[in-house]
Structure formats: structure tokens, C-alpha cells
Amino acid sequence: MGERRGGRLMGALVGCLLILVFGPAPAGAVLGEQEASVKQDRQFLGGQTRLDDRETYRVHEITDASGAIIREYVSPAGTVFGISWQGPRVPNLQQLLGSYFVHLQEYALSQTRRRGAPLVIQKSDFVLTNGGHMRWYRGRAYVPSLVPANLSREVVQ
């Protein structure tokens, strides 16, 4: 019985990953693109936005009705260099990652992750981590070359 339940759970996880990878993607703020598109994310998520204007970067925080929080980190040049999320579900990563989404697609096709382990993708110019459990997920993605020189990559949380 445990094997059957584990198989169903694994099947559900793979199914969720495939939906994330191949599902539809409305327009929105995109990793590596301009800050102006953050407004589209707020409208798409139907959430409340708060702007935290820090000394060397800005953080747009969007909270939706379910309590999910998405933070979009913007450089002084107006480029989205990082995105983080936490809440009851993983957001539409195809929407948020834009052209960097291909790294997640490649990973999904390779299926190299151990069951229960956090998802970690580290490329030369793209980093993504995602983990959690049903009803609570947390993750982040950033482009190291776009992180302002005076900031640590750990600022994306």
C-alpha cells in the first residue's frame, strides 16, 4: 500500500511540474526585463502591491487573496534581476521567468531530482530554488549578472 501511495504522490508531483512547464503563460513582469511590467503581474494576480524603495534597488511585493507573496527585485537601471515567492502554491513560473523558463523545462525533462528534495537549478547565469510542502512553498530565481555589483545575491529572498 505504501508503494502505491508513493507512486501516486510521485505521479501527482510530476503532473504538477508538467503543468508548470507546459501551461499557458499570460504576460507579466519577467526576470531580466523591465520594471514597467510589474503592474501586469499585480493585475494578473489580483493582488495588493507594496513598493519598498531601498538605497540601491527596489522591491515590488505582490500579495494575492490566498496570502501568496511574490517579490520582484529591480535594479537602479530598471531591470528585474530577481524574483522570490512564498505561499500556498508555486506561482506561474513561465510568466515570471520569461526566457529563463527554458532552464526549468530542461530540468523537468531530465528528471534528475530525488523525491522530497528541494528543486535547485544552478547555471552560469541563472539560479532557481524551490521547496516546501503542500500548501506552503518558497522559492527564488535570479540572474547573477543582473544583480547590482554592490549587492549580495542573498538579497533575493
PyMOL commands that set and color helices and strands:
alter all, ss='L'
color gray80, all
select helices_A, chain A and resi 2-22+35-45+93-110+144-146+153-155
alter helices_A, ss='H'
color red, helices_A
select strands_A, chain A and resi 48-53+58-63+69-74+80-87+119-123+126-133+136-142
alter strands_A, ss='S'
color yellow, strands_A
deselect
rebuild
show_as cartoon
